[in-house]
Amino acid sequence: MIPGQSRRSFLHVGFCGGIGLTLAQYLQMQSAQADLKDYESKEGTAKSVIFIFLPGGMAHQESFDPKPYAPIEYRGPMNSIQTSLPGEVINEKWVNTAKIMDRIAVCRSMTHGEAAHERGTHNMFTGYRPSPALSYPSMGSVVSHEFGPRNNIPQYICIPNQPNEFAGTGYLSSSFAPFSLGSDPAANGFSVRDLALPGGVTDERFTRRRRALDAVNDYFVSKEKADSLDAVDTFYERAYGLISSQSAREAFDLSKETDKMRDEYGRNTAGARMLMARRLIEAGARFVTLTYGGWDMHDNIANGINGQVPSLDQAYARLIRDLEERGRLKDTLVCIASEFGRTPKINGTSGRDHWPKVFSVVLAGGGIKGGQVYGSSNSTGSEPEENALNVQDWANTIYHCLGIVGDKELMAPGDRPIEIVDGGKVRKELLV
């Protein structure tokens, strides 16, 4: 609120209209004041995260940890190529990513013990093993909880939708839930749901509706205190902030990009989602989760990789170069992860099955030291050989880059203190 004005006096005297401000102008002033608080002092080397999640379990052998000298039943049907990092190879279809290996960190020793999709996904989104006793918040919701608003943009956004239940708020208030686009930015006629004023509603009418809604909401809050009411209040604040801010609305508009840039990312699902993610973090979002493809390749893995990787490879490499060109890679942490890897041996249908003992994740920017391969798997890609990276260490390292202390306690229902990450450590070797 503006100093000296309580929420109730604002509602009762029509403060906004009384000094000649529209709601849009008021929210802009409110946002500017919020930015003066100490939120920035909590930030680390990364001011934003783009979390690229590949659902289904991407094979490490057919991506970032090929085994060109292993027997054919381990090596699989595909070849590998040299990268810009001397002596390091990746799968042959990642031709653009091979050229930027000197900017990224490939971790070949990620490991956990969950071979079911749901449980593995829970690990990678929350930093916790699943528990029947408590629903843990996603990293995106924790980041939204820990930092204040920025530029009227939701702090946690999912492209195109919240991908699974583990990407939600867990025991935190539902006010820290992600904002979902509602449709694929690659689709013809794409628009973000509920982002525009209804036809015939002017800015002045919009402001009057806001005052009336605040008065009703204030009445109910005075009668009952509940998470659901707090969440509704927060969601209304965010919605009005989005609708009233032209720059916020434009962040979701890919038509503002040049044809050349859209072509370079790729006019497809991967390209549109990654370009949208770059626009959103540039506009002020702190944590953007995007999903791409289906990687549960039990059958004919070569065909699956041939169909999924080229678009992803093009878009991801362009994203890293784009962020670097804009001076944003140093403060944007970009992650690629899947819920687990695939079995060391090719199965009877020319595919690979679930394998959580070792797999690969990729980190870049935001304080991560590029141009390195961290950890390794053994000669058959069946288990970690050096520097095994567990889920707690993965989460701690990401939080550390954001300026969040992993063992800080948050309050779960029943006033139960729960650490953001239970154990683990920051892998300082990964950092600049």
C-alpha positions in Angstrom: 0.0 0.0 0.0 1.0 3.6 -0.4 2.6 4.8 2.9 0.0 6.2 5.4 -3.0 4.5 3.7 -4.5 1.4 5.2 -6.2 -1.1 3.0 -9.5 -0.2 4.7 -9.1 3.6 4.2 -8.1 2.9 0.6 -11.4 1.1 0.0 -13.6 3.4 2.0 -12.5 6.8 0.5 -11.9 5.6 -3.0 -8.3 6.7 -2.6 -7.2 5.7 -6.0 -9.8 7.7 -7.9 -9.5 10.5 -5.3 -6.0 11.4 -6.4 -6.7 10.8 -10.1 -4.9 7.5 -10.5 -6.3 4.5 -12.5 -5.8 1.1 -11.2 -3.1 0.5 -13.7 -1.2 3.5 -12.5 -1.7 2.5 -8.9 -0.4 -1.0 -9.4 2.6 0.3 -11.2 3.4 2.6 -8.3 2.8 -0.3 -5.8 5.1 -2.6 -7.8 7.9 0.1 -7.9 7.7 0.4 -4.1 7.8 -3.4 -3.6 11.0 -3.4 -5.7 12.6 -1.1 -3.1 12.3 -3.7 -0.4 15.1 -6.1 0.5 14.0 -8.8 -1.9 17.0 -8.2 -4.1 19.4 -8.6 -1.2 18.4 -12.2 -1.0 19.2 -13.0 -4.6 22.3 -15.1 -5.4 24.1 -15.4 -8.7 20.9 -16.6 -10.4 17.9 -14.2 -10.5 15.8 -16.6 -12.5 15.6 -20.3 -13.4 14.4 -22.0 -16.5 13.7 -25.6 -15.7 13.4 -27.8 -18.8 11.8 -31.0 -17.8 11.7 -34.0 -20.2 9.0 -36.3 -19.0 9.3 -40.0 -19.3 12.9 -40.6 -18.5 15.5 -39.4 -21.1 18.2 -42.0 -21.9 21.6 -40.8 -20.8 23.2 -43.1 -23.4 21.3 -41.4 -26.2 21.9 -37.9 -24.9 24.8 -36.7 -22.8 26.6 -39.9 -21.8 27.1 -42.1 -24.8 29.3 -45.2 -24.5 31.0 -45.4 -27.9 33.4 -48.1 -26.8 31.0 -50.3 -24.9 29.6 -53.6 -26.4 26.8 -53.0 -28.9 24.1 -54.2 -26.4 25.1 -51.3 -24.1 26.2 -48.8 -26.8 22.9 -49.0 -28.6 22.1 -48.2 -32.2 23.3 -44.6 -32.4 26.6 -42.8 -32.9 28.2 -40.0 -31.0 29.9 -36.7 -32.1 32.7 -34.5 -30.8 31.8 -31.4 -28.9 33.4 -28.0 -28.3 34.8 -29.4 -25.1 37.9 -31.3 -26.0 37.7 -35.0 -25.7 34.0 -35.0 -24.8 31.2 -36.6 -27.0 27.4 -36.6 -26.9 24.8 -38.3 -29.0 24.9 -37.6 -32.7 21.5 -35.8 -32.8 22.6 -33.0 -30.4 24.6 -31.2 -33.1 23.8 -27.6 -31.9 24.3 -28.5 -28.2 27.7 -30.0 -29.1 28.8 -26.5 -30.2 28.0 -24.9 -26.9 29.4 -27.6 -24.6 32.0 -25.0 -23.5 29.1 -22.9 -22.0 27.3 -25.7 -20.1 27.9 -28.2 -17.3 26.9 -31.8 -18.0 26.4 -33.9 -14.9 26.7 -37.6 -15.7 26.4 -39.0 -12.2 22.8 -38.0 -11.1 21.3 -40.8 -9.1 18.4 -41.8 -6.9 16.4 -45.0 -6.2 13.0 -44.4 -7.6 12.2 -46.3 -10.8 8.5 -45.3 -11.0 7.7 -42.2 -13.1 5.7 -40.5 -10.3 8.2 -41.0 -7.6 11.2 -40.0 -9.8 9.3 -36.9 -10.9 8.6 -36.0 -7.3 12.3 -36.2 -6.6 13.3 -33.9 -9.4 10.6 -31.3 -8.7 10.8 -31.1 -4.9 14.3 -32.3 -3.9 12.6 -34.8 -1.6 11.8 -38.5 -1.8 8.0 -39.0 -1.7 6.3 -39.4 1.6 2.8 -40.5 2.5 2.9 -38.2 5.5 3.5 -34.8 3.8 3.1 -33.2 0.4 6.3 -31.3 -0.4 6.4 -28.0 -2.4 8.1 -27.8 -5.8 11.2 -25.8 -6.2 9.2 -23.2 -8.2 6.7 -22.7 -5.3 9.6 -22.4 -2.8 11.2 -19.7 -4.9 7.8 -17.9 -5.2 7.5 -18.2 -1.4 11.0 -16.8 -0.7 10.9 -13.8 -3.0 8.6 -10.9 -3.5 6.8 -9.9 -6.7 8.7 -8.4 -9.6 7.2 -6.3 -12.5 3.7 -7.6 -12.2 4.8 -10.9 -13.6 3.9 -14.2 -11.7 7.0 -15.4 -10.0 6.4 -19.1 -10.9 5.1 -20.0 -14.4 4.5 -23.3 -16.1 4.6 -23.6 -19.9 2.1 -24.6 -21.1 0.5 -26.0 -17.9 1.4 -27.3 -14.5 2.9 -30.6 -15.7 2.2 -32.8 -12.7 1.0 -32.6 -9.1 4.6 -32.4 -7.8 5.0 -29.0 -9.6 2.6 -27.5 -7.1 2.7 -25.9 -3.7 2.7 -29.0 -1.4 2.3 -27.9 2.2 2.8 -24.2 1.3 -0.1 -21.8 0.7 -1.9 -22.2 -2.6 -1.0 -18.6 -3.2 2.4 -19.8 -4.3 1.0 -22.1 -7.1 2.3 -21.6 -10.6 0.6 -19.5 -13.2 -0.1 -21.7 -16.3 -0.4 -20.4 -19.8 -3.3 -22.7 -20.5 -2.3 -23.5 -24.1 0.8 -24.2 -26.1 2.6 -21.0 -27.4 3.4 -22.9 -30.6 -0.4 -23.2 -31.4 -2.0 -21.1 -34.0 -4.0 -18.3 -32.4 -2.2 -18.8 -29.0 -3.3 -16.5 -26.2 -2.9 -16.7 -22.5 -6.2 -17.3 -20.8 -7.8 -14.6 -18.7 -5.1 -12.1 -19.7 -7.3 -9.5 -21.4 -10.2 -7.4 -20.2 -13.6 -8.6 -21.4 -15.0 -6.7 -24.4 -16.6 -3.4 -23.4 -14.8 -3.2 -20.1 -12.9 0.1 -19.9 -10.0 0.9 -17.6 -12.3 3.0 -15.4 -14.9 0.3 -15.2 -12.2 -2.2 -14.4 -11.0 0.1 -11.5 -14.6 0.3 -10.1 -14.9 -3.5 -10.2 -11.6 -3.8 -8.4 -12.8 -1.5 -5.6 -16.0 -3.5 -5.2 -14.2 -6.8 -5.1 -11.7 -5.6 -2.6 -14.6 -4.4 -0.3 -16.3 -7.8 -0.5 -13.0 -9.6 0.0 -12.0 -7.5 3.0 -15.3 -8.2 4.7 -14.8 -12.0 4.4 -11.2 -11.9 5.5 -12.3 -9.9 8.6 -14.8 -12.8 9.4 -12.6 -15.8 8.7 -8.9 -16.4 8.2 -8.0 -19.3 5.9 -5.5 -20.2 3.3 -8.2 -20.4 0.7 -9.1 -16.7 1.3 -5.5 -15.6 1.3 -4.9 -17.5 -1.9 -7.9 -16.0 -3.6 -6.8 -12.5 -2.5 -3.3 -13.2 -3.9 -4.6 -14.6 -7.1 -6.8 -11.5 -7.7 -3.8 -9.2 -7.0 -1.7 -11.1 -9.6 -4.5 -11.2 -12.1 -5.2 -7.5 -11.8 -1.5 -6.7 -12.0 -1.2 -8.7 -15.2 -4.3 -7.2 -16.8 -3.3 -3.7 -15.9 0.3 -3.8 -17.1 1.0 -3.6 -20.8 4.6 -4.7 -20.4 3.4 -7.8 -18.4 0.9 -8.7 -21.1 3.5 -8.3 -23.8 5.8 -10.7 -22.1 3.5 -13.5 -23.2 3.3 -12.2 -26.8 5.7 -14.1 -29.1 4.7 -11.9 -32.0 7.0 -9.2 -30.5 10.0 -11.3 -31.5 11.5 -10.9 -34.9 10.8 -13.6 -37.6 14.5 -14.3 -37.6 14.6 -15.0 -33.9 11.6 -17.2 -34.1 13.1 -19.2 -37.0 16.4 -19.6 -35.1 14.6 -21.1 -32.1 12.4 -23.2 -34.4 8.7 -22.7 -35.2 7.7 -25.7 -33.3 6.8 -26.8 -29.8 10.3 -26.7 -28.4 11.2 -23.5 -30.0 8.1 -21.6 -28.9 8.3 -22.8 -25.4 11.9 -21.9 -24.9 11.5 -18.5 -26.5 8.5 -17.9 -24.3 10.6 -18.9 -21.2 13.3 -16.4 -22.2 10.7 -13.6 -22.6 9.2 -14.4 -19.2 12.4 -14.4 -17.2 13.5 -11.2 -19.0 10.2 -9.6 -17.9 10.7 -10.6 -14.3 9.6 -14.2 -13.7 11.9 -16.0 -11.2 11.1 -19.7 -12.0 9.8 -20.9 -15.3 9.1 -24.7 -15.8 8.6 -25.9 -19.3 8.0 -29.5 -20.5 8.8 -31.0 -23.9 8.3 -34.3 -25.6 7.8 -37.9 -24.3 10.9 -39.8 -23.4 9.6 -43.1 -22.1 11.3 -45.0 -25.0 10.8 -48.7 -24.2 10.7 -49.5 -27.9 12.8 -48.5 -30.9 14.8 -45.8 -29.1 16.6 -44.7 -32.2 13.3 -43.6 -33.8 12.2 -41.9 -30.6 15.4 -39.9 -30.4 15.3 -39.0 -34.1 11.8 -37.6 -33.6 12.3 -35.8 -30.3 15.9 -34.4 -30.2 16.4 -32.2 -33.3 13.8 -29.5 -32.3 14.9 -29.6 -28.6 18.6 -29.4 -29.6 18.0 -26.4 -31.9 15.9 -24.5 -29.3 18.1 -25.2 -26.3 21.3 -24.2 -28.0 19.7 -21.0 -29.3 18.4 -20.3 -25.8 21.8 -20.5 -24.3 23.4 -18.3 -27.0 20.5 -15.9 -26.8 20.8 -15.4 -23.1 24.6 -15.0 -23.5 24.1 -12.4 -26.2 21.7 -10.4 -24.0 24.0 -10.5 -21.0 21.4 -12.7 -19.1 23.2 -16.1 -19.0 25.2 -15.1 -16.0 22.0 -14.5 -13.9 19.7 -17.1 -15.5 20.1 -20.7 -14.4 19.0 -23.1 -17.1 18.4 -26.8 -16.1 17.6 -29.9 -18.2 16.4 -32.9 -16.3 14.2 -36.0 -16.5 12.9 -38.2 -13.8 15.5 -40.9 -14.4 17.6 -42.5 -17.1 17.3 -45.8 -19.1 18.6 -49.3 -18.6 22.3 -50.0 -19.6 21.3 -52.7 -22.0 19.0 -52.4 -25.1 16.0 -54.6 -24.5 14.3 -57.0 -26.8 12.2 -54.3 -28.6 15.3 -52.1 -29.3 14.4 -49.7 -26.5 15.6 -49.1 -22.9 13.6 -49.4 -19.7 13.5 -47.3 -16.4 16.9 -46.8 -14.7 17.3 -44.4 -11.7 20.7 -45.6 -10.6 22.5 -43.1 -12.9 21.5 -40.6 -15.4 22.4 -37.1 -16.8 21.3 -33.6 -16.0 22.5 -30.3 -17.5 23.1 -27.0 -15.9 24.1 -23.7 -17.4 24.4 -20.0 -16.4 23.3 -18.4 -13.1 26.6 -19.1 -11.3 27.3 -22.5 -12.8 30.8 -23.1 -14.2 30.4 -23.9 -17.9 32.6 -26.1 -20.0 32.7 -29.0 -17.7 31.6 -32.6 -17.3 30.9 -33.3 -13.7 30.9 -36.8 -12.4 30.8 -39.9 -14.5 29.1 -43.2 -14.9 30.9 -46.5 -15.3 31.8 -48.1 -18.6 28.3 -49.5 -19.2 26.4 -46.5 -17.9 24.8 -48.6 -15.1 25.9 -46.7 -12.0 27.9 -43.7 -10.9 31.7 -44.0 -10.9 32.8 -40.6 -9.7 31.1 -37.8 -7.8 27.6 -39.3 -7.5 25.1 -36.5 -7.5 22.0 -37.1 -5.4 18.7 -35.3 -5.3 19.5 -33.3 -2.2 22.7 -32.1 -3.6 21.0 -31.2 -6.9 18.4 -29.1 -5.1 20.8 -27.5 -2.7 23.0 -26.4 -5.6 20.1 -24.8 -7.4 18.8 -23.1 -4.3 22.3 -21.8 -3.5 22.6 -20.2 -6.9 19.3 -18.4 -6.2 20.5 -17.2 -2.8 18.2 -19.6 -0.8 19.7 -21.6 2.1 18.7 -25.2 1.7 18.4 -26.0 5.4 16.1 -23.0 6.1 12.9 -24.2 7.8 9.5 -23.5 6.4 6.3 -24.2 8.4 4.1 -27.1 7.4 0.6 -27.7 8.7 0.5 -28.1 12.5 3.3 -25.6 12.9 5.8 -28.3 11.9 9.2 -26.9 10.8 10.4 -28.6 7.6 13.8 -27.8 5.9 13.6 -26.7 2.3 16.1 -29.5 1.6 16.6 -32.4 4.1 20.4 -32.9 4.0 22.7 -32.8 1.1 25.2 -30.2 0.2 26.0 -27.5 -2.4 28.3 -29.0 -5.0 30.8 -26.1 -5.1 32.8 -27.8 -7.9 29.8 -26.9 -10.2 30.0 -23.2 -9.4 32.0 -20.4 -10.9 
